[in-house]
Amino acid sequence: MIAMILAAGRGERLRPITDEIPKPMVEVGGQALLERHLVLLADAGVDTVVINLGWHGEKIVERIGSGQQFGVQVLYSPEYDNILETGGGICRALPMLGDEPFWVVNGDVLTDFSVRKPDLPVDCNAHLLLVPRPDYLDHGDFDLDGARVSNGPERPYTFSGIACYRPSFFAGREPVRFPLAPLLRDAADGGRLSGEIYAGLWADVGTTERLAELNRQL
């Protein structure tokens, strides 16, 4: 299996910590988020991980290297001063991600979710991992009708930042700066987006307050 970790973001809400390090190198429980992801992916049978690089990306390369210490092969997709957001970052990395479905994980989430061999419905090009909306959010992102993600009015679930995609999900898109969310909403409107709810460990380590609370808990 192949997976990608999105690691290029600036991490404004985690400043001043992220003034000196990339956001996915922030430590929770004494271990960098990025390293946690690599261990989980390797344990799940992933053999190749693509990491996109932006803010302080050179420090990721210095720390992670080839990925051998984690039991995976790590490839890098540099963006640096031209950060392409989520959608553009994945598009730029597509040549390294192969022809089969692949997993993408946001580098700034804490989770114990174990990816599995992709098994997407034939009429879906993406599968989202959803979580119950955290209390700090006023609204969620999506609803779930059976195993299909929808843009219903309730939207009790938040996109975890973990998903599986067929390369064809990005057909016709150029590797320029654009967010992923509009593509997901269009797919949901067309009934072409599958999903599931995850009730295990998950947290968006997006602010210094959340980071401090997680470190108190772990």
Z-matrix of the N, CA and C atoms (Angstrom, degrees):
N
C 1 1.471
C 2 1.527 1 110.30
N 3 1.310 2 114.22 1 153.06
C 4 1.464 3 122.05 2 176.54
C 5 1.519 4 108.61 3 -119.25
N 6 1.317 5 116.22 4 142.68
C 7 1.464 6 121.51 5 177.21
C 8 1.521 7 109.15 6 -137.85
N 9 1.322 8 115.08 7 160.53
C 10 1.462 9 121.42 8 175.74
C 11 1.521 10 108.77 9 -126.70
N 12 1.314 11 116.23 10 139.94
C 13 1.465 12 121.80 11 173.47
C 14 1.517 13 107.86 12 -112.59
N 15 1.331 14 116.24 13 124.11
C 16 1.466 15 121.37 14 178.13
C 17 1.524 16 108.22 15 -82.45
N 18 1.331 17 115.50 16 116.01
C 19 1.464 18 119.67 17 -170.81
C 20 1.521 19 113.43 18 -136.80
N 21 1.331 20 117.73 19 18.65
C 22 1.462 21 119.70 20 -170.60
C 23 1.526 22 114.36 21 -94.34
N 24 1.333 23 117.79 22 -13.75
C 25 1.468 24 120.91 23 -171.11
C 26 1.515 25 114.64 24 -64.55
N 27 1.321 26 115.39 25 159.83
C 28 1.465 27 122.74 26 -176.87
C 29 1.531 28 112.69 27 -78.73
N 30 1.331 29 118.06 28 -34.17
C 31 1.453 30 120.15 29 -179.64
C 32 1.514 31 113.71 30 72.98
N 33 1.330 32 116.71 31 47.19
C 34 1.467 33 121.40 32 -176.04
C 35 1.533 34 112.59 33 -57.02
N 36 1.326 35 116.69 34 -40.25
C 37 1.471 36 119.38 35 -175.08
C 38 1.525 37 112.57 36 -77.69
N 39 1.327 38 116.42 37 -5.96
C 40 1.463 39 120.31 38 175.43
C 41 1.527 40 111.88 39 -103.92
N 42 1.317 41 117.29 40 10.30
C 43 1.447 42 119.96 41 174.09
C 44 1.539 43 108.92 42 -69.76
N 45 1.338 44 119.19 43 146.43
C 46 1.472 45 127.66 44 10.55
C 47 1.529 46 114.35 45 -87.28
N 48 1.350 47 118.41 46 -0.44
C 49 1.466 48 120.00 47 -178.05
C 50 1.522 49 110.36 48 -57.35
N 51 1.327 50 116.06 49 -44.17
C 52 1.464 51 120.09 50 -175.57
C 53 1.526 52 113.40 51 -84.38
N 54 1.329 53 117.88 52 7.43
C 55 1.463 54 118.97 53 171.45
C 56 1.519 55 110.46 54 -66.83
N 57 1.326 56 116.44 55 -28.73
C 58 1.460 57 120.95 56 -174.06
C 59 1.523 58 114.35 57 -113.11
N 60 1.328 59 117.51 58 -16.71
C 61 1.466 60 120.17 59 -178.71
C 62 1.527 61 109.62 60 -134.95
N 63 1.333 62 117.86 61 155.40
C 64 1.468 63 119.96 62 174.44
C 65 1.523 64 110.22 63 -70.25
N 66 1.323 65 115.53 64 149.82
C 67 1.466 66 120.99 65 -175.11
C 68 1.532 67 113.24 66 -53.04
N 69 1.347 68 120.68 67 -43.80
C 70 1.463 69 119.17 68 -177.92
C 71 1.529 70 114.40 69 -70.03
N 72 1.349 71 117.99 70 -6.69
C 73 1.454 72 120.07 71 176.65
C 74 1.527 73 111.79 72 -93.09
N 75 1.334 74 117.16 73 1.84
C 76 1.455 75 120.46 74 172.94
C 77 1.522 76 108.83 75 -62.12
N 78 1.326 77 116.19 76 138.44
C 79 1.459 78 120.31 77 -175.61
C 80 1.526 79 112.51 78 -97.25
N 81 1.312 80 115.24 79 136.36
C 82 1.465 81 123.03 80 172.28
C 83 1.519 82 106.94 81 -123.94
N 84 1.317 83 116.60 82 123.72
C 85 1.456 84 119.61 83 -177.99
C 86 1.512 85 112.96 84 62.79
N 87 1.348 86 116.53 85 29.83
C 88 1.451 87 120.91 86 176.74
C 89 1.514 88 115.54 87 83.11
N 90 1.318 89 118.16 88 7.22
C 91 1.465 90 121.11 89 179.81
C 92 1.520 91 109.87 90 -134.55
N 93 1.319 92 116.70 91 136.65
C 94 1.464 93 121.26 92 179.33
C 95 1.522 94 110.47 93 -63.77
N 96 1.334 95 115.36 94 141.18
C 97 1.465 96 120.18 95 179.09
C 98 1.523 97 111.24 96 -54.31
N 99 1.314 98 116.46 97 -42.90
C 100 1.473 99 120.58 98 -177.60
C 101 1.531 100 110.59 99 -62.28
N 102 1.316 101 116.69 100 -40.98
C 103 1.458 102 119.83 101 178.96
C 104 1.530 103 111.40 102 -66.43
N 105 1.319 104 116.57 103 -37.96
C 106 1.467 105 120.35 104 175.80
C 107 1.527 106 110.09 105 -58.86
N 108 1.327 107 116.10 106 -44.86
C 109 1.465 108 119.82 107 -179.08
C 110 1.528 109 111.02 108 -62.32
N 111 1.314 110 116.49 109 -43.57
C 112 1.463 111 119.69 110 -177.95
C 113 1.524 112 111.35 111 -63.33
N 114 1.318 113 117.26 112 -40.27
C 115 1.464 114 120.76 113 178.16
C 116 1.526 115 110.22 114 -64.12
N 117 1.341 116 116.91 115 -45.75
C 118 1.462 117 120.58 116 179.55
C 119 1.525 118 111.70 117 -61.83
N 120 1.326 119 116.58 118 -43.46
C 121 1.458 120 120.49 119 -178.73
C 122 1.517 121 111.22 120 -65.68
N 123 1.325 122 116.75 121 -42.22
C 124 1.459 123 119.75 122 178.40
C 125 1.527 124 111.01 123 -62.93
N 126 1.339 125 116.60 124 -42.93
C 127 1.464 126 120.66 125 179.64
C 128 1.529 127 111.81 126 -63.23
N 129 1.344 128 116.41 127 -27.82
C 130 1.465 129 120.73 128 -179.22
C 131 1.526 130 112.74 129 -84.26
N 132 1.323 131 117.45 130 -3.99
C 133 1.455 132 120.20 131 178.40
C 134 1.513 133 114.72 132 100.99
N 135 1.325 134 117.63 133 7.26
C 136 1.464 135 120.38 134 175.10
C 137 1.523 136 108.37 135 -72.99
N 138 1.331 137 116.82 136 132.43
C 139 1.466 138 119.20 137 -179.38
C 140 1.519 139 113.58 138 -107.94
N 141 1.347 140 117.15 139 -20.88
C 142 1.469 141 120.95 140 -179.58
C 143 1.523 142 109.15 141 -131.35
N 144 1.332 143 115.95 142 131.11
C 145 1.462 144 121.36 143 179.07
C 146 1.527 145 108.65 144 -126.33
N 147 1.323 146 116.05 145 126.27
C 148 1.458 147 122.05 146 175.18
C 149 1.532 148 107.99 147 -98.60
N 150 1.309 149 116.61 148 130.59
C 151 1.466 150 121.83 149 178.53
C 152 1.520 151 108.26 150 -120.63
N 153 1.337 152 116.91 151 123.92
C 154 1.464 153 117.86 152 174.80
C 155 1.525 154 109.41 153 -85.75
N 156 1.313 155 115.00 154 147.36
C 157 1.459 156 121.77 155 -172.14
C 158 1.515 157 110.90 156 -119.39
N 159 1.328 158 115.64 157 134.99
C 160 1.445 159 121.83 158 175.84
C 161 1.511 160 109.72 159 -140.39
N 162 1.323 161 115.70 160 -109.87
C 163 1.454 162 121.58 161 -178.61
C 164 1.533 163 111.40 162 -59.38
N 165 1.333 164 116.24 163 122.43
C 166 1.471 165 123.36 164 -178.30
C 167 1.530 166 111.97 165 51.70
N 168 1.319 167 116.48 166 33.88
C 169 1.455 168 119.96 167 -177.91
C 170 1.513 169 113.78 168 -60.75
N 171 1.341 170 116.41 169 -28.55
C 172 1.464 171 119.23 170 179.61
C 173 1.525 172 111.68 171 -62.48
N 174 1.333 173 116.95 172 -26.96
C 175 1.463 174 119.84 173 179.15
C 176 1.528 175 111.06 174 -73.78
N 177 1.320 176 116.58 175 -28.72
C 178 1.467 177 119.69 176 173.58
C 179 1.523 178 109.85 177 -66.47
N 180 1.330 179 116.37 178 -45.24
C 181 1.466 180 120.17 179 179.85
C 182 1.526 181 110.12 180 -61.48
N 183 1.331 182 117.20 181 -42.45
C 184 1.469 183 120.96 182 179.61
C 185 1.529 184 111.50 183 -61.05
N 186 1.327 185 116.23 184 -40.48
C 187 1.470 186 120.84 185 -174.78
C 188 1.531 187 111.93 186 -81.50
N 189 1.309 188 117.61 187 -40.79
C 190 1.468 189 121.87 188 -172.05
C 191 1.522 190 112.37 189 -93.21
N 192 1.330 191 116.36 190 -36.40
C 193 1.458 192 120.43 191 178.84
C 194 1.519 193 112.73 192 59.97
N 195 1.313 194 116.52 193 -134.04
C 196 1.463 195 122.04 194 -177.13
C 197 1.525 196 112.66 195 -78.28
N 198 1.346 197 116.33 196 -12.12
C 199 1.460 198 120.51 197 -176.77
C 200 1.513 199 113.76 198 88.04
N 201 1.311 200 117.12 199 -2.18
C 202 1.468 201 120.87 200 -175.05
C 203 1.530 202 111.74 201 -57.56
N 204 1.330 203 116.41 202 -38.32
C 205 1.466 204 119.55 203 -178.15
C 206 1.523 205 112.45 204 -64.59
N 207 1.340 206 116.79 205 -18.72
C 208 1.464 207 121.28 206 179.66
C 209 1.521 208 112.40 207 -101.98
N 210 1.323 209 116.75 208 -3.23
C 211 1.451 210 120.72 209 178.85
C 212 1.508 211 114.64 210 84.52
N 213 1.346 212 117.26 211 19.42
C 214 1.462 213 121.49 212 178.11
C 215 1.525 214 109.28 213 -133.91
N 216 1.320 215 115.25 214 163.65
C 217 1.458 216 121.02 215 170.27
C 218 1.520 217 107.50 216 -95.74
N 219 1.323 218 117.52 217 124.09
C 220 1.459 219 121.59 218 179.92
C 221 1.521 220 109.76 219 -104.79
N 222 1.331 221 115.16 220 128.32
C 223 1.457 222 123.02 221 173.66
C 224 1.524 223 107.83 222 -113.66
N 225 1.323 224 116.53 223 148.82
C 226 1.461 225 120.07 224 -176.18
C 227 1.528 226 111.35 225 -116.09
N 228 1.332 227 113.99 226 140.23
C 229 1.461 228 121.38 227 176.74
C 230 1.532 229 107.52 228 -119.08
N 231 1.326 230 118.22 229 91.79
C 232 1.464 231 121.04 230 -173.45
C 233 1.526 232 113.25 231 -73.78
N 234 1.318 233 114.42 232 135.35
C 235 1.463 234 121.86 233 173.62
C 236 1.525 235 110.32 234 -121.74
N 237 1.321 236 116.31 235 -40.66
C 238 1.453 237 124.72 236 176.03
C 239 1.530 238 112.60 237 50.67
N 240 1.341 239 118.83 238 -108.36
C 241 1.464 240 120.59 239 -173.97
C 242 1.523 241 112.95 240 -80.37
N 243 1.330 242 117.97 241 -2.05
C 244 1.466 243 121.36 242 179.48
C 245 1.527 244 108.87 243 -123.86
N 246 1.333 245 115.81 244 64.10
C 247 1.463 246 120.75 245 -176.57
C 248 1.528 247 109.21 246 -66.38
N 249 1.327 248 115.84 247 129.26
C 250 1.464 249 121.88 248 -167.69
C 251 1.528 250 114.30 249 -99.41
N 252 1.343 251 118.04 250 9.31
C 253 1.458 252 122.21 251 -174.90
C 254 1.538 253 109.94 252 63.02
N 255 1.323 254 114.57 253 -175.27
C 256 1.463 255 118.87 254 -172.21
C 257 1.526 256 113.03 255 -66.54
N 258 1.325 257 116.44 256 -49.35
C 259 1.458 258 119.52 257 -177.77
C 260 1.513 259 112.99 258 -66.10
N 261 1.317 260 116.18 259 -48.80
C 262 1.454 261 120.27 260 -179.91
C 263 1.509 262 112.83 261 -64.56
N 264 1.337 263 116.34 262 -36.12
C 265 1.459 264 120.05 263 179.44
C 266 1.515 265 112.01 264 -63.83
N 267 1.331 266 116.49 265 -42.05
C 268 1.467 267 119.59 266 177.81
C 269 1.528 268 110.14 267 -66.49
N 270 1.330 269 117.02 268 -44.38
C 271 1.472 270 120.35 269 179.64
C 272 1.524 271 111.81 270 -57.48
N 273 1.315 272 116.55 271 -42.56
C 274 1.458 273 119.40 272 -179.08
C 275 1.531 274 111.29 273 -64.09
N 276 1.328 275 116.47 274 -31.15
C 277 1.463 276 120.57 275 -177.65
C 278 1.523 277 113.53 276 -87.28
N 279 1.313 278 118.30 277 -5.73
C 280 1.472 279 120.73 278 -175.09
C 281 1.524 280 114.38 279 -51.55
N 282 1.340 281 120.25 280 -41.13
C 283 1.465 282 118.84 281 179.85
C 284 1.533 283 113.21 282 -58.93
N 285 1.319 284 117.40 283 -23.66
C 286 1.466 285 121.08 284 179.75
C 287 1.521 286 112.64 285 -91.98
N 288 1.331 287 117.11 286 -9.97
C 289 1.458 288 121.33 287 -172.67
C 290 1.526 289 113.71 288 -95.87
N 291 1.301 290 117.04 289 -5.87
C 292 1.457 291 120.29 290 173.75
C 293 1.508 292 114.55 291 82.23
N 294 1.329 293 116.12 292 -171.04
C 295 1.461 294 122.55 293 -174.79
C 296 1.523 295 113.42 294 -99.83
N 297 1.321 296 117.26 295 -8.55
C 298 1.462 297 121.63 296 -177.51
C 299 1.527 298 110.49 297 -99.66
N 300 1.346 299 117.71 298 164.48
C 301 1.466 300 119.85 299 176.32
C 302 1.535 301 111.18 300 -56.98
N 303 1.313 302 115.62 301 145.34
C 304 1.459 303 121.89 302 -177.76
C 305 1.534 304 109.41 303 -136.64
N 306 1.318 305 115.81 304 156.22
C 307 1.460 306 122.08 305 178.05
C 308 1.527 307 110.31 306 -93.86
N 309 1.328 308 115.67 307 146.90
C 310 1.464 309 121.95 308 173.07
C 311 1.521 310 107.87 309 -127.35
N 312 1.332 311 115.52 310 134.11
C 313 1.465 312 121.46 311 -179.09
C 314 1.523 313 108.76 312 -127.61
N 315 1.325 314 117.04 313 129.78
C 316 1.459 315 120.06 314 173.52
C 317 1.524 316 109.34 315 -66.73
N 318 1.314 317 116.62 316 132.90
C 319 1.449 318 120.14 317 -176.55
C 320 1.506 319 115.19 318 -70.82
N 321 1.340 320 117.92 319 -12.78
C 322 1.464 321 120.07 320 -175.49
C 323 1.522 322 113.35 321 -105.84
N 324 1.330 323 118.30 322 20.75
C 325 1.461 324 119.93 323 174.67
C 326 1.523 325 109.63 324 -109.09
N 327 1.321 326 115.00 325 150.07
C 328 1.461 327 122.36 326 174.49
C 329 1.515 328 107.57 327 -106.50
N 330 1.319 329 117.28 328 125.23
C 331 1.467 330 119.89 329 -177.01
C 332 1.521 331 110.51 330 -155.60
N 333 1.327 332 115.12 331 162.14
C 334 1.464 333 120.33 332 170.73
C 335 1.529 334 110.40 333 -116.47
N 336 1.334 335 116.33 334 15.42
C 337 1.458 336 120.19 335 179.17
C 338 1.517 337 110.49 336 -64.45
N 339 1.330 338 115.95 337 132.70
C 340 1.459 339 122.10 338 179.23
C 341 1.521 340 108.73 339 -105.84
N 342 1.329 341 116.53 340 117.55
C 343 1.464 342 119.90 341 179.71
C 344 1.529 343 109.00 342 -66.50
N 345 1.305 344 115.79 343 161.49
C 346 1.460 345 122.17 344 -179.14
C 347 1.521 346 109.00 345 -135.86
N 348 1.308 347 115.64 346 171.34
C 349 1.453 348 119.22 347 178.72
C 350 1.526 349 109.44 348 -58.91
N 351 1.329 350 118.01 349 125.69
C 352 1.464 351 120.77 350 -176.47
C 353 1.526 352 113.16 351 -56.68
N 354 1.322 353 115.81 352 135.38
C 355 1.466 354 121.55 353 178.50
C 356 1.530 355 107.72 354 -143.63
N 357 1.319 356 115.99 355 71.21
C 358 1.455 357 121.30 356 -176.84
C 359 1.524 358 110.78 357 -81.27
N 360 1.340 359 117.47 358 145.21
C 361 1.467 360 119.60 359 171.86
C 362 1.529 361 109.79 360 -56.87
N 363 1.307 362 116.73 361 150.43
C 364 1.466 363 120.15 362 -174.24
C 365 1.523 364 112.69 363 -62.50
N 366 1.346 365 117.06 364 -26.16
C 367 1.459 366 119.59 365 -177.85
C 368 1.528 367 112.35 366 -100.30
N 369 1.335 368 117.57 367 14.54
C 370 1.459 369 121.40 368 178.21
C 371 1.531 370 109.52 369 -123.93
N 372 1.319 371 114.99 370 137.35
C 373 1.453 372 120.26 371 178.10
C 374 1.520 373 112.34 372 -104.34
N 375 1.348 374 117.11 373 1.94
C 376 1.456 375 120.19 374 178.93
C 377 1.520 376 109.67 375 -153.34
N 378 1.324 377 115.37 376 150.81
C 379 1.466 378 123.02 377 179.07
C 380 1.522 379 107.77 378 -135.65
N 381 1.339 380 116.78 379 123.05
C 382 1.459 381 121.44 380 -175.79
C 383 1.517 382 112.24 381 -103.20
N 384 1.317 383 115.62 382 143.37
C 385 1.454 384 121.72 383 168.56
C 386 1.526 385 106.83 384 -94.60
N 387 1.328 386 115.50 385 118.97
C 388 1.460 387 121.61 386 -179.54
C 389 1.524 388 110.09 387 -107.79
N 390 1.334 389 115.60 388 152.32
C 391 1.464 390 121.27 389 176.10
C 392 1.523 391 108.23 390 -129.87
N 393 1.343 392 118.06 391 154.12
C 394 1.458 393 119.83 392 174.84
C 395 1.530 394 110.10 393 -56.94
N 396 1.309 395 115.91 394 140.66
C 397 1.471 396 120.55 395 -177.16
C 398 1.529 397 111.15 396 -57.29
N 399 1.337 398 117.40 397 124.55
C 400 1.466 399 120.00 398 176.22
C 401 1.532 400 111.43 399 -64.65
N 402 1.313 401 116.39 400 153.17
C 403 1.462 402 121.27 401 -176.80
C 404 1.520 403 113.04 402 -62.06
N 405 1.327 404 117.71 403 -27.55
C 406 1.468 405 119.64 404 -176.39
C 407 1.531 406 112.77 405 -78.04
N 408 1.332 407 117.85 406 -5.69
C 409 1.463 408 120.71 407 177.67
C 410 1.526 409 110.31 408 -101.21
N 411 1.319 410 115.70 409 138.93
C 412 1.470 411 120.56 410 179.70
C 413 1.522 412 111.94 411 -74.29
N 414 1.316 413 117.35 412 -27.26
C 415 1.463 414 120.58 413 -179.28
C 416 1.518 415 108.94 414 -152.04
N 417 1.315 416 115.71 415 159.01
C 418 1.456 417 120.84 416 177.18
C 419 1.514 418 111.62 417 -89.64
N 420 1.329 419 115.01 418 -168.68
C 421 1.464 420 120.89 419 -177.84
C 422 1.525 421 113.04 420 -105.18
N 423 1.344 422 116.25 421 -39.11
C 424 1.451 423 119.84 422 -171.24
C 425 1.527 424 111.56 423 -144.47
N 426 1.321 425 113.62 424 167.52
C 427 1.460 426 122.05 425 168.89
C 428 1.528 427 106.85 426 -113.99
N 429 1.324 428 115.77 427 171.43
C 430 1.452 429 120.24 428 179.77
C 431 1.514 430 108.72 429 -133.83
N 432 1.322 431 115.77 430 121.18
C 433 1.459 432 122.43 431 178.67
C 434 1.520 433 107.54 432 -111.44
N 435 1.318 434 116.31 433 97.43
C 436 1.458 435 119.61 434 -171.56
C 437 1.516 436 108.79 435 68.64
N 438 1.312 437 115.41 436 -118.23
C 439 1.468 438 119.56 437 177.50
C 440 1.525 439 111.69 438 -109.10
N 441 1.349 440 116.33 439 15.05
C 442 1.468 441 120.25 440 179.76
C 443 1.526 442 110.38 441 -110.43
N 444 1.320 443 115.10 442 134.06
C 445 1.457 444 121.60 443 177.86
C 446 1.520 445 109.04 444 -80.46
N 447 1.331 446 115.95 445 138.01
C 448 1.466 447 120.25 446 -179.93
C 449 1.529 448 110.12 447 -134.44
N 450 1.330 449 113.86 448 163.69
C 451 1.461 450 120.89 449 176.36
C 452 1.529 451 109.96 450 -98.72
N 453 1.317 452 116.28 451 47.21
C 454 1.453 453 120.89 452 -176.82
C 455 1.513 454 113.04 453 -65.87
N 456 1.338 455 116.49 454 168.08
C 457 1.465 456 120.43 455 -176.65
C 458 1.523 457 113.98 456 -69.15
N 459 1.323 458 117.86 457 -27.27
C 460 1.464 459 120.22 458 -176.63
C 461 1.536 460 111.67 459 -74.63
N 462 1.293 461 116.11 460 -50.15
C 463 1.457 462 123.15 461 -179.66
C 464 1.533 463 112.45 462 48.81
N 465 1.331 464 117.90 463 61.07
C 466 1.466 465 120.58 464 -177.56
C 467 1.522 466 114.09 465 -81.61
N 468 1.346 467 116.85 466 -3.83
C 469 1.457 468 119.41 467 -174.59
C 470 1.530 469 111.46 468 -117.81
N 471 1.315 470 114.33 469 146.94
C 472 1.458 471 122.47 470 178.58
C 473 1.523 472 109.25 471 -106.50
N 474 1.320 473 116.65 472 138.69
C 475 1.463 474 120.70 473 174.66
C 476 1.524 475 108.05 474 -68.21
N 477 1.315 476 115.69 475 125.25
C 478 1.464 477 121.10 476 -174.01
C 479 1.521 478 113.78 477 -74.35
N 480 1.324 479 117.48 478 -13.50
C 481 1.456 480 120.09 479 -171.92
C 482 1.517 481 112.37 480 85.70
N 483 1.338 482 116.15 481 10.28
C 484 1.460 483 122.10 482 178.23
C 485 1.521 484 107.89 483 -122.76
N 486 1.320 485 117.15 484 125.68
C 487 1.462 486 120.25 485 -176.34
C 488 1.516 487 110.21 486 -156.89
N 489 1.325 488 114.21 487 161.66
C 490 1.460 489 121.77 488 175.58
C 491 1.529 490 107.93 489 -116.17
N 492 1.334 491 117.03 490 135.18
C 493 1.456 492 121.80 491 -176.71
C 494 1.526 493 111.15 492 -130.76
N 495 1.313 494 115.47 493 142.62
C 496 1.455 495 119.72 494 162.11
C 497 1.533 496 107.14 495 -81.18
N 498 1.334 497 117.77 496 146.62
C 499 1.467 498 118.34 497 176.14
C 500 1.525 499 112.36 498 -54.96
N 501 1.333 500 116.90 499 -30.81
C 502 1.464 501 120.67 500 -178.45
C 503 1.524 502 112.75 501 -65.05
N 504 1.335 503 117.80 502 -16.53
C 505 1.463 504 119.92 503 176.26
C 506 1.529 505 110.55 504 -59.34
N 507 1.319 506 116.22 505 -27.54
C 508 1.470 507 120.93 506 -177.15
C 509 1.524 508 112.32 507 -104.48
N 510 1.318 509 116.67 508 16.28
C 511 1.465 510 120.62 509 -179.27
C 512 1.525 511 110.78 510 -56.89
N 513 1.310 512 116.01 511 134.20
C 514 1.460 513 121.42 512 177.50
C 515 1.509 514 114.68 513 83.00
N 516 1.317 515 117.58 514 -3.35
C 517 1.464 516 120.47 515 -179.86
C 518 1.517 517 110.13 516 -94.44
N 519 1.312 518 115.95 517 143.04
C 520 1.458 519 121.89 518 178.16
C 521 1.533 520 109.61 519 -97.26
N 522 1.336 521 117.67 520 154.35
C 523 1.469 522 120.43 521 179.06
C 524 1.519 523 112.53 522 -77.83
N 525 1.333 524 113.99 523 62.20
C 526 1.461 525 121.09 524 176.49
C 527 1.529 526 107.77 525 -116.23
N 528 1.296 527 116.68 526 171.77
C 529 1.463 528 121.46 527 -175.15
C 530 1.529 529 111.13 528 -67.69
N 531 1.342 530 116.35 529 117.38
C 532 1.464 531 120.78 530 172.64
C 533 1.526 532 109.44 531 -162.54
N 534 1.335 533 116.67 532 150.40
C 535 1.461 534 120.88 533 -179.97
C 536 1.524 535 111.71 534 -81.73
N 537 1.314 536 115.68 535 159.47
C 538 1.456 537 121.88 536 -179.19
C 539 1.529 538 112.49 537 -81.93
N 540 1.321 539 116.78 538 -30.28
C 541 1.468 540 121.43 539 -170.64
C 542 1.529 541 114.19 540 -53.00
N 543 1.341 542 120.76 541 -45.64
C 544 1.469 543 118.96 542 -179.47
C 545 1.526 544 113.30 543 -60.15
N 546 1.329 545 118.48 544 -34.81
C 547 1.462 546 120.87 545 177.63
C 548 1.519 547 110.49 546 -66.10
N 549 1.331 548 116.47 547 -39.70
C 550 1.458 549 120.05 548 179.46
C 551 1.520 550 110.74 549 -66.81
N 552 1.308 551 117.33 550 -40.52
C 553 1.468 552 120.15 551 179.87
C 554 1.525 553 111.09 552 -65.77
N 555 1.313 554 116.90 553 -40.86
C 556 1.470 555 120.03 554 177.88
C 557 1.527 556 110.55 555 -62.64
N 558 1.326 557 116.55 556 -43.21
C 559 1.463 558 120.39 557 179.76
C 560 1.522 559 110.97 558 -64.45
N 561 1.341 560 116.61 559 -38.99
C 562 1.464 561 120.33 560 178.01
C 563 1.523 562 110.54 561 -64.92
N 564 1.329 563 117.45 562 -41.70
C 565 1.466 564 120.81 563 178.56
C 566 1.524 565 111.39 564 -60.87
N 567 1.332 566 115.88 565 -32.49
C 568 1.457 567 119.75 566 -179.20
C 569 1.518 568 113.81 567 -89.74
N 570 1.347 569 117.10 568 4.63
C 571 1.458 570 120.55 569 -179.82
C 572 1.508 571 113.72 570 69.02
N 573 1.341 572 116.49 571 22.92
C 574 1.461 573 120.91 572 -174.82
C 575 1.528 574 112.65 573 -110.14
N 576 1.338 575 115.98 574 23.07
C 577 1.462 576 120.59 575 -176.62
C 578 1.523 577 108.85 576 -128.31
N 579 1.329 578 116.86 577 113.54
C 580 1.460 579 120.20 578 178.19
C 581 1.527 580 109.51 579 -92.84
N 582 1.336 581 115.77 580 165.75
C 583 1.449 582 118.77 581 -178.37
C 584 1.507 583 112.70 582 -166.88
N 585 1.313 584 115.41 583 171.31
C 586 1.455 585 122.67 584 176.81
C 587 1.531 586 108.17 585 -149.41
N 588 1.318 587 115.36 586 160.24
C 589 1.458 588 121.32 587 178.53
C 590 1.523 589 108.94 588 -100.00
N 591 1.310 590 115.79 589 133.94
C 592 1.459 591 120.88 590 178.29
C 593 1.526 592 109.39 591 -110.53
N 594 1.320 593 115.94 592 127.30
C 595 1.466 594 121.07 593 -176.92
C 596 1.521 595 112.49 594 -108.18
N 597 1.334 596 117.86 595 5.66
C 598 1.456 597 121.20 596 -179.61
C 599 1.518 598 111.65 597 -83.95
N 600 1.326 599 115.65 598 -161.74
C 601 1.462 600 121.51 599 -178.95
C 602 1.518 601 110.37 600 -65.74
N 603 1.316 602 115.49 601 125.57
C 604 1.461 603 121.18 602 174.48
C 605 1.521 604 108.56 603 -159.17
N 606 1.314 605 116.06 604 135.65
C 607 1.463 606 120.92 605 175.05
C 608 1.519 607 108.49 606 -154.78
N 609 1.310 608 114.73 607 140.84
C 610 1.462 609 121.02 608 174.43
C 611 1.526 610 106.91 609 -90.23
N 612 1.329 611 116.39 610 109.52
C 613 1.465 612 120.58 611 -177.87
C 614 1.526 613 107.27 612 -85.36
N 615 1.331 614 115.69 613 70.26
C 616 1.453 615 119.59 614 -170.05
C 617 1.502 616 116.14 615 -102.12
N 618 1.334 617 117.66 616 -12.23
C 619 1.459 618 120.82 617 -178.62
C 620 1.521 619 109.61 618 -137.31
N 621 1.316 620 115.73 619 161.53
C 622 1.465 621 119.61 620 178.66
C 623 1.520 622 110.89 621 -63.80
N 624 1.330 623 117.08 622 -33.28
C 625 1.465 624 120.04 623 179.36
C 626 1.522 625 111.29 624 -66.29
N 627 1.316 626 117.37 625 -44.85
C 628 1.461 627 120.45 626 178.93
C 629 1.524 628 111.14 627 -65.79
N 630 1.326 629 116.79 628 -39.26
C 631 1.454 630 121.00 629 177.76
C 632 1.530 631 110.52 630 -60.57
N 633 1.328 632 116.81 631 -46.10
C 634 1.470 633 120.26 632 -179.91
C 635 1.520 634 110.92 633 -62.33
N 636 1.337 635 117.35 634 -40.42
C 637 1.459 636 120.43 635 -179.49
C 638 1.524 637 111.01 636 -66.27
N 639 1.308 638 117.24 637 -41.07
C 640 1.468 639 120.70 638 178.70
C 641 1.527 640 110.98 639 -64.22
N 642 1.318 641 117.01 640 -39.36
C 643 1.455 642 119.89 641 179.28
C 644 1.532 643 111.47 642 -70.24
N 645 1.313 644 117.49 643 -25.34
C 646 1.477 645 119.62 644 173.93
C 647 1.527 646 110.82 645 -72.47
N 648 1.339 647 114.75 646 -32.45
C 649 1.468 648 119.07 647 -176.42
C 650 1.525 649 113.09 648 -80.79
N 651 1.334 650 117.45 649 -30.01
C 652 1.470 651 121.64 650 -173.91
C 653 1.529 652 112.01 651 -99.55
